[in-house]
Amino acid sequence: MELQKGRPKDTTNRQEREIRVYDLLDRLQIPYERVDHEEANTMEACSEIDKVLDTIICKNLFLCNRQKSQFYLLLMPGEKPFKTKDLSKQINSARLSFADAAFMEEYLKIRPGAVSIMGLMNDTDNHVQLLIDRPVLESPTIGCHPCVSTSSLKMQTADIINKFLPAVHHPLQIVDLPWEKNQKED
């Protein structure tokens, strides 16, 4: 794995969904670094990528309410455990669960394992509410997939908040998810 600046020079054999991410980031003048790698669709598989990118790789959870009428994309630190009850209270949505892959594909145009904040560019009707755990916002940079799980990007958090989210018309809601009692926040 080698860290590269910007989009790949050769886009042959790249998926259209990935190329569209690079097109949007370039149009918004958001600089990014990129690393290509074997498919990485779990947090464990991303551990080596974390080292190359030297940034926080977010755990991206695609959630919904019991009625499957409200959908959420939660970004949180990868090593932080997730408990639905901690989030449910903050967003006033009881009975949260992981949303079906069909909704992920329909709204974000992403498959499981590749879900990331970049998928919000495909949610033009704002079906998905973005939730970000405070430590992610406090990190100077963010790592994410460009809608495929064979590449990862590193960008300035400020660019995501100030350029990307306004361009894709998705406000964010900050949440404060607790760490387990036996874990400490760095």
PAVO-241054 format. One record per atom (N, C-alpha, C): x, y, z; atom name; residue number from 1; residue in one letter. Coordinates in Angstrom, 2 decimals. Atoms other than C-alpha are relative to their C-alpha. Layout:
REM PAVO-241054
       x       y       z site pos code
       X       Y       Z   CA NUM    a
...
This chain:
REM PAVO-241054
       x       y       z site pos code
    0.85   -1.19    0.00    N   1    m
    0.00    0.00    0.00   CA   1    m
    0.88    1.23    0.00    C   1    m
   -0.78   -1.23    0.13    N   2    e
    1.37    3.33   -1.04   CA   2    e
   -0.94    1.20    0.00    C   2    e
    0.81   -1.21   -0.09    N   3    l
   -0.04    6.74   -0.15   CA   3    l
    0.18    0.84   -1.26    C   3    l
    0.00   -0.81    1.23    N   4    q
   -0.98    8.78   -3.25   CA   4    q
   -0.76    1.29    0.27    C   4    q
    0.76   -1.25   -0.09    N   5    k
   -2.17   12.36   -3.63   CA   5    k
   -1.02    0.02   -1.13    C   5    k
    1.05   -0.19    1.00    N   6    g
   -5.50   12.82   -5.38   CA   6    g
   -0.46   -1.28   -0.68    C   6    g
    0.64    1.08    0.75    N   7    r
   -7.32   10.67   -7.89   CA   7    r
    1.03   -0.88   -0.70    C   7    r
   -0.90    0.88    0.74    N   8    p
   -5.76    7.68   -9.65   CA   8    p
    0.21    0.54   -1.42    C   8    p
   -0.28   -0.45    1.38    N   9    k
   -4.06    8.53  -12.94   CA   9    k
   -0.72   -0.87   -1.01    C   9    k
    0.68    0.94    0.89    N  10    d
   -5.53    5.44  -14.58   CA  10    d
   -1.28   -0.47    0.68    C  10    d
    1.28    0.38   -0.60    N  11    t
   -9.21    4.90  -13.89   CA  11    t
   -0.60   -1.26   -0.64    C  11    t
    0.45    1.26    0.58    N  12    t
   -9.46    1.71  -15.94   CA  12    t
   -0.25   -0.98    1.14    C  12    t
    0.38    1.00   -1.01    N  13    n
  -11.14   -1.02  -13.90   CA  13    n
   -0.44    0.61    1.33    C  13    n
    0.55   -0.63   -1.20    N  14    r
  -12.43    1.50  -11.34   CA  14    r
   -1.51    0.10   -0.19    C  14    r
    1.46   -0.09    0.09    N  15    q
  -16.13    1.53  -10.53   CA  15    q
   -0.43    1.46   -0.17    C  15    q
    0.54   -1.34    0.23    N  16    e
  -18.21    4.50  -11.63   CA  16    e
   -0.26    0.74    1.31    C  16    e
    0.30   -0.64   -1.29    N  17    r
  -19.28    5.17   -8.02   CA  17    r
    1.26    0.59    0.63    C  17    r
   -1.27   -0.51   -0.52    N  18    e
  -15.61    5.62   -7.05   CA  18    e
    0.44    1.24   -0.77    C  18    e
   -0.41   -1.12    0.84    N  19    i
  -14.83    7.92   -9.97   CA  19    i
   -0.85    1.23    0.29    C  19    i
    0.89   -1.12   -0.32    N  20    r
  -17.85   10.08   -9.12   CA  20    r
    0.42    0.69    1.29    C  20    r
   -0.50   -0.61   -1.24    N  21    v
  -16.41   10.63   -5.62   CA  21    v
    1.19    0.90   -0.32    C  21    v
   -1.17   -0.81    0.35    N  22    y
  -13.10   11.84   -7.08   CA  22    y
   -0.42    1.25   -0.78    C  22    y
    0.49   -1.15    0.78    N  23    d
  -14.96   14.07   -9.55   CA  23    d
   -0.57    1.08    0.93    C  23    d
    0.60   -0.97   -0.91    N  24    l
  -16.94   15.70   -6.74   CA  24    l
    1.05    0.66    0.88    C  24    l
   -1.04   -0.58   -0.85    N  25    l
  -13.95   16.17   -4.43   CA  25    l
    0.87    0.98   -0.77    C  25    l
   -0.80   -0.90    0.83    N  26    d
  -11.94   17.71   -7.27   CA  26    d
   -0.77    1.27   -0.32    C  26    d
    0.83   -1.17    0.31    N  27    r
  -14.82   20.01   -8.23   CA  27    r
   -0.12    0.92    1.21    C  27    r
    0.11   -0.80   -1.23    N  28    l
  -15.13   21.15   -4.59   CA  28    l
    1.36    0.49    0.50    C  28    l
   -1.37   -0.36   -0.37    N  29    q
  -11.36   21.64   -4.44   CA  29    q
    0.36   -0.47    1.40    C  29    q
   -0.33    0.65   -1.27    N  30    i
  -11.03   19.27   -1.50   CA  30    i
    1.21   -0.90   -0.25    C  30    i
   -1.16    0.88    0.16    N  31    p
   -7.50   17.84   -1.37   CA  31    p
   -0.16   -1.28    0.81    C  31    p
    0.09    1.28   -0.69    N  32    y
   -7.20   14.21   -0.38   CA  32    y
    1.19   -0.87   -0.37    C  32    y
   -0.99    1.02    0.26    N  33    e
   -4.71   11.43   -0.09   CA  33    e
   -0.75   -1.31   -0.11    C  33    e
    0.70    1.24    0.31    N  34    r
   -5.57    7.94   -1.24   CA  34    r
    0.97   -1.17    0.09    C  34    r
   -0.75    1.25    0.03    N  35    v
   -4.38    4.41   -0.74   CA  35    v
   -0.91   -1.08   -0.58    C  35    v
    0.73    1.13    0.57    N  36    d
   -5.49    1.45   -2.83   CA  36    d
    0.45   -1.26    0.75    C  36    d
   -0.30    1.19   -0.80    N  37    h
   -5.66   -1.94   -1.11   CA  37    h
   -0.96   -1.12   -0.36    C  37    h
    0.93    1.12    0.14    N  38    e
   -7.29   -5.33   -1.04   CA  38    e
   -1.32    0.41    0.65    C  38    e
    1.30   -0.33   -0.58    N  39    e
  -10.97   -5.30   -0.15   CA  39    e
    0.09    0.04    1.52    C  39    e
   -0.01   -0.19   -1.45    N  40    a
  -11.35   -3.96    3.38   CA  40    a
   -1.40    0.43    0.40    C  40    a
    1.38   -0.33   -0.34    N  41    n
  -14.91   -4.13    4.63   CA  41    n
   -0.32   -0.25    1.47    C  41    n
    0.19    0.08   -1.45    N  42    t
  -14.38   -4.56    8.38   CA  42    t
    1.02    0.93    0.66    C  42    t
   -0.94   -0.86   -0.72    N  43    m
  -12.67   -2.42   11.00   CA  43    m
    1.34   -0.72    0.17    C  43    m
   -1.24    0.75   -0.15    N  44    e
  -10.11   -5.20   11.53   CA  44    e
    0.83    0.06   -1.28    C  44    e
   -0.71   -0.05    1.28    N  45    a
   -9.22   -5.20    7.84   CA  45    a
    0.59    1.38   -0.26    C  45    a
   -0.47   -1.37    0.21    N  46    c
   -8.70   -1.43    8.03   CA  46    c
    1.19    0.38    0.89    C  46    c
   -1.06   -0.38   -0.95    N  47    s
   -6.03   -1.55   10.77   CA  47    s
    1.31    0.37   -0.70    C  47    s
   -1.23   -0.34    0.74    N  48    e
   -3.10   -1.59    8.31   CA  48    e
   -0.18    1.28   -0.81    C  48    e
    0.30   -1.21    0.77    N  49    i
   -4.76    1.09    6.21   CA  49    i
    0.09    1.22    0.90    C  49    i
   -0.10   -1.09   -0.99    N  50    d
   -5.05    3.26    9.34   CA  50    d
    1.43    0.47    0.13    C  50    d
   -1.41   -0.35   -0.18    N  51    k
   -1.28    3.14    9.71   CA  51    k
    0.54    0.77   -1.19    C  51    k
   -0.47   -0.69    1.21    N  52    v
   -0.65    4.19    6.11   CA  52    v
   -0.60    1.41   -0.09    C  52    v
    0.67   -1.30    0.08    N  53    l
   -3.21    7.02    6.18   CA  53    l
    0.30    0.90    1.19    C  53    l
   -0.28   -0.74   -1.23    N  54    d
   -2.32    8.08    9.73   CA  54    d
   -1.14    0.96    0.34    C  54    d
    1.19   -0.78   -0.36    N  55    t
   -5.84    9.26   10.50   CA  55    t
   -1.03   -0.90    0.66    C  55    t
    1.09    0.77   -0.59    N  56    i
   -9.02    8.19   12.23   CA  56    i
   -0.84   -0.59   -1.13    C  56    i
    0.88    0.67    0.94    N  57    i
  -10.84    5.62   10.18   CA  57    i
   -1.32   -0.19    0.74    C  57    i
    1.29    0.02   -0.68    N  58    c
  -14.49    5.92   11.04   CA  58    c
   -0.68   -1.35   -0.15    C  58    c
    0.97    1.07    0.08    N  59    k
  -16.83    3.13   11.86   CA  59    k
   -1.25    0.68   -0.55    C  59    k
    1.16   -0.58    0.67    N  60    n
  -19.76    3.88    9.54   CA  60    n
   -1.16   -0.97    0.12    C  60    n
    1.13    0.89   -0.24    N  61    l
  -23.05    2.40   10.66   CA  61    l
   -1.25    0.56   -0.66    C  61    l
    1.23   -0.39    0.69    N  62    f
  -26.18    2.52    8.52   CA  62    f
   -1.16   -0.58    0.80    C  62    f
    1.02    0.40   -0.97    N  63    l
  -29.14    2.42   10.89   CA  63    l
   -1.39    0.46   -0.44    C  63    l
    1.38   -0.45    0.25    N  64    c
  -32.92    2.75   10.81   CA  64    c
   -0.84   -0.22    1.25    C  64    c
    0.96    0.23   -1.09    N  65    n
  -35.87    2.96   13.16   CA  65    n
   -0.78   -1.29   -0.30    C  65    n
    0.74    1.26    0.13    N  66    r
  -38.21    0.01   13.68   CA  66    r
   -0.91    0.01   -1.22    C  66    r
    0.93   -0.09    1.13    N  67    q
  -40.67    1.24   11.04   CA  67    q
    0.70    0.09   -1.36    C  67    q
   -0.80   -0.16    1.22    N  68    k
  -37.85    1.62    8.49   CA  68    k
   -0.45    1.23   -0.78    C  68    k
    0.42   -1.25    0.62    N  69    s
  -39.02    5.16    7.86   CA  69    s
    1.03    1.11    0.21    C  69    s
   -1.07   -0.97   -0.25    N  70    q
  -35.99    7.03    9.24   CA  70    q
    1.33   -0.75   -0.07    C  70    q
   -1.29    0.64    0.20    N  71    f
  -32.42    6.22    8.23   CA  71    f
    1.10    0.93    0.47    C  71    f
   -1.10   -0.77   -0.57    N  72    y
  -29.16    7.32    9.79   CA  72    y
    1.33   -0.60   -0.44    C  72    y
   -1.39    0.41    0.20    N  73    l
  -25.49    7.20    8.91   CA  73    l
    0.77    0.54    1.19    C  73    l
   -0.75   -0.38   -1.19    N  74    l
  -23.44    7.23   12.09   CA  74    l
    1.49   -0.19   -0.25    C  74    l
   -1.45    0.07    0.06    N  75    l
  -19.73    8.05   12.00   CA  75    l
    0.52    0.08    1.42    C  75    l
   -0.55    0.04   -1.35    N  76    m
  -17.83    7.12   15.13   CA  76    m
    1.40   -0.61   -0.07    C  76    m
   -1.33    0.62    0.01    N  77    p
  -14.27    6.11   16.07   CA  77    p
   -0.10   -1.51   -0.11    C  77    p
    0.05    1.44    0.26    N  78    g
  -13.53    2.59   14.91   CA  78    g
    0.14   -0.87    1.23    C  78    g
   -0.24    0.83   -1.18    N  79    e
  -12.39    1.34   18.29   CA  79    e
   -1.06    0.18    1.08    C  79    e
    1.04   -0.25   -1.00    N  80    k
  -15.40    2.68   20.17   CA  80    k
   -1.16   -0.97   -0.17    C  80    k
    1.15    0.91    0.12    N  81    p
  -18.14    0.16   20.96   CA  81    p
   -1.30    0.79   -0.22    C  81    p
    1.28   -0.64    0.30    N  82    f
  -21.66    0.95   19.77   CA  82    f
   -1.13   -0.73    0.71    C  82    f
    1.21    0.53   -0.63    N  83    k
  -24.83    0.46   21.80   CA  83    k
   -1.17    0.87   -0.45    C  83    k
    1.11   -0.75    0.56    N  84    t
  -28.11    1.45   20.21   CA  84    t
   -0.69    0.87    1.04    C  84    t
    0.72   -0.78   -1.02    N  85    k
  -29.61    2.64   23.51   CA  85    k
    0.66    1.36    0.24    C  85    k
   -0.69   -1.27   -0.21    N  86    d
  -26.92    5.33   23.85   CA  86    d
   -0.34    1.02   -1.09    C  86    d
    0.34   -0.89    1.10    N  87    l
  -27.78    6.76   20.45   CA  87    l
   -1.49    0.30   -0.04    C  87    l
    1.46   -0.17    0.06    N  88    s
  -31.55    6.24   20.59   CA  88    s
   -0.47    1.17    0.86    C  88    s
    0.40   -1.08   -0.92    N  89    k
  -31.88    8.59   23.56   CA  89    k
    0.33    1.38   -0.59    C  89    k
   -0.44   -1.30    0.50    N  90    q
  -29.96   11.37   21.83   CA  90    q
   -0.76    0.47   -1.23    C  90    q
    0.68   -0.41    1.24    N  91    i
  -31.89   11.32   18.57   CA  91    i
   -1.51   -0.25    0.08    C  91    i
    1.43    0.25   -0.21    N  92    n
  -35.31   10.43   20.02   CA  92    n
   -0.59   -0.98   -1.02    C  92    n
    0.47    1.03    0.92    N  93    s
  -35.67    7.32   17.93   CA  93    s
    0.17   -1.36    0.68    C  93    s
   -0.05    1.29   -0.69    N  94    a
  -36.54    4.14   19.75   CA  94    a
    0.21   -1.13   -0.99    C  94    a
   -0.15    1.23    0.77    N  95    r
  -35.64    0.70   18.49   CA  95    r
    0.83    0.16   -1.26    C  95    r
   -0.91   -0.08    1.14    N  96    l
  -32.72    1.48   16.23   CA  96    l
    0.57   -1.38   -0.31    C  96    l
   -0.66    1.23    0.42    N  97    s
  -31.25   -1.38   14.24   CA  97    s
    0.79    0.28   -1.27    C  97    s
   -0.74   -0.16    1.25    N  98    f
  -28.95   -1.93   11.31   CA  98    f
   -0.98   -0.11   -1.15    C  98    f
    0.91   -0.02    1.14    N  99    a
  -30.74   -1.09    8.09   CA  99    a
    0.40   -1.06   -1.02    C  99    a
   -0.24    1.00    1.03    N 100    d
  -31.07   -3.60    5.29   CA 100    d
    0.91    0.55   -1.09    C 100    d
   -0.91   -0.37    1.08    N 101    a
  -28.45   -3.56    2.56   CA 101    a
   -0.74    0.59   -1.20    C 101    a
    0.78   -0.54    1.13    N 102    a
  -31.21   -2.86    0.01   CA 102    a
   -0.21    1.50    0.14    C 102    a
    0.16   -1.44   -0.22    N 103    f
  -31.83    0.55    1.59   CA 103    f
    1.32    0.73   -0.19    C 103    f
   -1.33   -0.59    0.17    N 104    m
  -28.10    1.26    1.66   CA 104    m
    0.28    0.21   -1.49    C 104    m
   -0.22   -0.10    1.44    N 105    e
  -27.89    0.56   -2.05   CA 105    e
   -0.95    1.01   -0.63    C 105    e
    0.99   -0.92    0.56    N 106    e
  -31.09    2.50   -2.81   CA 106    e
    0.34    1.46    0.29    C 106    e
   -0.20   -1.40   -0.39    N 107    y
  -30.23    5.66   -0.87   CA 107    y
    1.43    0.50   -0.17    C 107    y
   -1.40   -0.45    0.03    N 108    l
  -26.42    5.77   -0.76   CA 108    l
    0.78   -0.53   -1.20    C 108    l
   -0.66    0.64    1.15    N 109    k
  -25.57    3.66   -3.83   CA 109    k
    1.32   -0.64    0.42    C 109    k
   -1.18    0.65   -0.58    N 110    i
  -23.10    1.74   -1.65   CA 110    i
   -0.40   -1.39    0.46    C 110    i
    0.22    1.36   -0.50    N 111    r
  -22.76   -1.91   -0.77   CA 111    r
    0.57   -0.13    1.41    C 111    r
   -0.56    0.22   -1.33    N 112    p
  -22.11   -3.21    2.74   CA 112    p
    1.52   -0.19   -0.07    C 112    p
   -1.46    0.06   -0.03    N 113    g
  -18.46   -2.89    3.67   CA 113    g
    0.65    1.23   -0.60    C 113    g
   -0.55   -1.20    0.63    N 114    a
  -17.99    0.29    1.63   CA 114    a
   -0.72    1.26    0.45    C 114    a
    0.79   -1.15   -0.43    N 115    v
  -20.42    2.57    3.46   CA 115    v
    0.92    1.07    0.58    C 115    v
   -0.78   -1.14   -0.51    N 116    s
  -18.97    6.01    4.16   CA 116    s
   -0.79    1.28   -0.23    C 116    s
    0.61   -1.32    0.14    N 117    i
  -19.86    9.66    4.35   CA 117    i
   -0.11    0.41   -1.47    C 117    i
    0.02   -0.35    1.42    N 118    m
  -19.11    9.90    0.61   CA 118    m
   -1.30   -0.44   -0.66    C 118    m
    1.27    0.47    0.56    N 119    g
  -22.33    7.97   -0.09   CA 119    g
   -1.11    1.03    0.07    C 119    g
    1.04   -1.03   -0.10    N 120    l
  -24.33   11.01    0.98   CA 120    l
   -0.15    0.81   -1.28    C 120    l
    0.10   -0.71    1.28    N 121    m
  -23.56   12.53   -2.42   CA 121    m
   -1.08   -0.62   -0.89    C 121    m
    1.00    0.70    0.80    N 122    n
  -25.98    9.95   -3.85   CA 122    n
   -1.41    0.10    0.59    C 122    n
    1.30   -0.10   -0.69    N 123    d
  -28.80   10.67   -1.37   CA 123    d
   -0.60    1.38   -0.27    C 123    d
    0.49   -1.32    0.41    N 124    t
  -30.29   13.59   -3.26   CA 124    t
   -1.34    0.38    0.60    C 124    t
    1.29   -0.28   -0.62    N 125    d
  -33.66   13.26   -1.54   CA 125    d
    0.08    0.03    1.53    C 125    d
   -0.25   -0.09   -1.45    N 126    n
  -32.14   13.35    1.97   CA 126    n
   -0.79   -1.01    0.82    C 126    n
    0.62    1.08   -0.77    N 127    h
  -33.48   10.02    3.17   CA 127    h
    0.83   -0.33    1.24    C 127    h
   -0.92    0.40   -1.05    N 128    v
  -30.43    9.61    5.43   CA 128    v
    0.47    1.21    0.79    C 128    v
   -0.47   -1.04   -0.92    N 129    q
  -29.64   11.78    8.47   CA 129    q
    1.42   -0.36    0.44    C 129    q
   -1.38    0.21   -0.41    N 130    l
  -25.93   12.15    9.22   CA 130    l
    0.17    0.29    1.48    C 130    l
   -0.31   -0.13   -1.41    N 131    l
  -24.87   11.60   12.83   CA 131    l
    1.51   -0.19    0.15    C 131    l
   -1.44    0.13   -0.20    N 132    i
  -21.26   12.20   13.87   CA 132    i
    0.32    0.09    1.48    C 132    i
   -0.45    0.01   -1.39    N 133    d
  -19.79   11.27   17.22   CA 133    d
    1.09    1.06    0.16    C 133    d
   -0.88   -1.16   -0.22    N 134    r
  -17.91   14.24   18.67   CA 134    r
    1.50   -0.27   -0.22    C 134    r
   -1.44    0.21    0.23    N 135    p
  -14.40   12.64   18.68   CA 135    p
    0.39    0.00   -1.48    C 135    p
   -0.29   -0.03    1.45    N 136    v
  -14.61   12.26   14.88   CA 136    v
    0.16    1.45   -0.45    C 136    v
   -0.08   -1.42    0.37    N 137    l
  -15.26   16.00   14.52   CA 137    l
    1.23    0.67    0.57    C 137    l
   -1.16   -0.61   -0.64    N 138    e
  -12.39   16.79   16.87   CA 138    e
    1.31   -0.45   -0.61    C 138    e
   -1.20    0.46    0.70    N 139    s
   -9.91   14.88   14.71   CA 139    s
    0.27    0.95   -1.17    C 139    s
   -0.28   -0.90    1.13    N 140    p
   -8.11   17.11   12.16   CA 140    p
   -0.28   -0.61   -1.36    C 140    p
    0.24    0.67    1.28    N 141    t
   -8.54   14.49    9.44   CA 141    t
   -0.93   -1.19    0.20    C 141    t
    0.92    1.15    0.03    N 142    i
  -10.97   11.73    8.51   CA 142    i
    0.44   -0.93   -1.12    C 142    i
   -0.23    0.99    1.03    N 143    g
  -10.43    8.52    6.61   CA 143    g
   -1.31   -0.68   -0.34    C 143    g
    1.23    0.67    0.43    N 144    c
  -13.17    6.88    4.56   CA 144    c
    0.20   -0.66   -1.35    C 144    c
   -0.01    0.63    1.33    N 145    h
  -13.87    4.72    1.54   CA 145    h
   -0.67    0.94   -1.01    C 145    h
    0.67   -0.77    1.05    N 146    p
  -14.74    6.43   -1.78   CA 146    p
   -1.11   -0.82   -0.67    C 146    p
    1.15    0.80    0.45    N 147    c
  -17.93    4.32   -2.09   CA 147    c
    0.38   -1.39   -0.52    C 147    c
   -0.46    1.36    0.28    N 148    v
  -15.84    1.17   -2.72   CA 148    v
    0.94   -0.39    1.13    C 148    v
   -0.83    0.44   -1.13    N 149    s
  -13.94   -0.95   -0.22   CA 149    s
    1.41   -0.41   -0.41    C 149    s
   -1.36    0.32    0.46    N 150    t
  -10.73   -1.24   -2.26   CA 150    t
    0.90    1.23   -0.06    C 150    t
   -0.78   -1.23   -0.13    N 151    s
   -9.52    2.33   -1.69   CA 151    s
   -0.45    0.71    1.26    C 151    s
    0.34   -0.81   -1.17    N 152    s
   -9.42    4.65    1.29   CA 152    s
    0.59    1.39   -0.20    C 152    s
   -0.39   -1.40    0.15    N 153    l
   -9.14    8.42    1.47   CA 153    l
    0.29    0.63    1.35    C 153    l
   -0.26   -0.83   -1.18    N 154    k
   -7.76   10.91    3.99   CA 154    k
   -0.24    1.44   -0.40    C 154    k
    0.34   -1.39    0.29    N 155    m
   -9.20   14.43    4.07   CA 155    m
   -0.04    0.80    1.28    C 155    m
    0.15   -0.89   -1.15    N 156    q
   -9.32   17.41    6.37   CA 156    q
   -1.46   -0.04    0.45    C 156    q
    1.35    0.02   -0.54    N 157    t
  -12.33   17.19    8.66   CA 157    t
   -0.73    1.31   -0.33    C 157    t
    0.60   -1.30    0.31    N 158    a
  -12.95   20.91    8.09   CA 158    a
   -0.53    0.04   -1.43    C 158    a
    0.48    0.03    1.39    N 159    d
  -13.27   20.28    4.33   CA 159    d
   -1.29   -0.81   -0.12    C 159    d
    1.23    0.81    0.01    N 160    i
  -15.87   17.57    4.96   CA 160    i
   -1.17    0.84    0.52    C 160    i
    1.07   -0.77   -0.65    N 161    i
  -17.88   19.86    7.25   CA 161    i
   -0.36    1.25   -0.79    C 161    i
    0.24   -1.31    0.61    N 162    n
  -17.48   23.15    5.38   CA 162    n
   -0.20   -0.01   -1.51    C 162    n
    0.14    0.05    1.46    N 163    k
  -17.36   22.05    1.73   CA 163    k
   -0.88   -1.16   -0.46    C 163    k
    0.70    1.19    0.49    N 164    f
  -18.60   18.49    1.22   CA 164    f
   -1.46   -0.03    0.43    C 164    f
    1.38    0.11   -0.48    N 165    l
  -21.69   18.45    3.42   CA 165    l
   -0.92    1.08   -0.56    C 165    l
    0.89   -0.98    0.64    N 166    p
  -23.08   21.79    2.16   CA 166    p
   -0.25   -0.31   -1.48    C 166    p
    0.17    0.31    1.42    N 167    a
  -22.49   20.65   -1.43   CA 167    a
   -0.98   -1.14   -0.24    C 167    a
    0.92    1.13    0.17    N 168    v
  -24.45   17.43   -0.90   CA 168    v
   -1.29    0.20    0.79    C 168    v
    1.23   -0.40   -0.69    N 169    h
  -27.12   19.22    1.17   CA 169    h
   -0.37   -0.94    1.15    C 169    h
    0.24    0.85   -1.16    N 170    h
  -26.74   17.09    4.30   CA 170    h
    0.56    0.67    1.25    C 170    h
   -0.48   -0.53   -1.28    N 171    p
  -26.59   18.77    7.69   CA 171    p
    0.44   -1.17    0.88    C 171    p
   -0.42    1.05   -0.92    N 172    l
  -24.97   16.88   10.50   CA 172    l
   -0.58    0.25    1.37    C 172    l
    0.41   -0.09   -1.40    N 173    q
  -26.13   16.15   14.00   CA 173    q
    1.14   -0.62    0.81    C 173    q
   -1.08    0.48   -0.86    N 174    i
  -23.42   15.80   16.64   CA 174    i
   -0.61   -0.83    1.12    C 174    i
    0.42    0.85   -1.10    N 175    v
  -23.85   12.96   19.10   CA 175    v
    1.22   -0.26    0.89    C 175    v
   -1.04    0.31   -0.97    N 176    d
  -21.86   12.06   22.21   CA 176    d
   -0.22   -1.41    0.52    C 176    d
    0.13    1.39   -0.40    N 177    l
  -21.53    8.32   22.52   CA 177    l
    1.05   -0.32    1.06    C 177    l
   -0.95    0.28   -1.09    N 178    p
  -19.94    7.06   25.74   CA 178    p
    0.97   -1.11   -0.36    C 178    p
   -0.96    1.09    0.07    N 179    w
  -16.84    4.92   25.94   CA 179    w
   -0.40   -1.00    1.08    C 179    w
    0.21    1.00   -1.04    N 180    e
  -17.10    1.68   27.88   CA 180    e
    0.78    0.42    1.23    C 180    e
   -0.67   -0.37   -1.24    N 181    k
  -16.11    2.08   31.52   CA 181    k
    1.44   -0.49    0.06    C 181    k
   -1.37    0.52   -0.03    N 182    n
  -13.01   -0.05   30.96   CA 182    n
    0.86    0.54   -1.13    C 182    n
   -0.77   -0.64    1.06    N 183    q
  -11.94    2.01   27.94   CA 183    q
    0.14    1.46    0.29    C 183    q
   -0.22   -1.41   -0.20    N 184    k
  -10.52    5.48   27.97   CA 184    k
    0.16    0.67   -1.34    C 184    k
   -0.13   -0.77    1.22    N 185    e
  -10.68    8.14   25.33   CA 185    e
    1.41    0.56   -0.06    C 185    e
   -1.36   -0.55    0.14    N 186    d
   -7.27    9.15   23.98   CA 186    d
    0.00    1.50    0.06    C 186    d
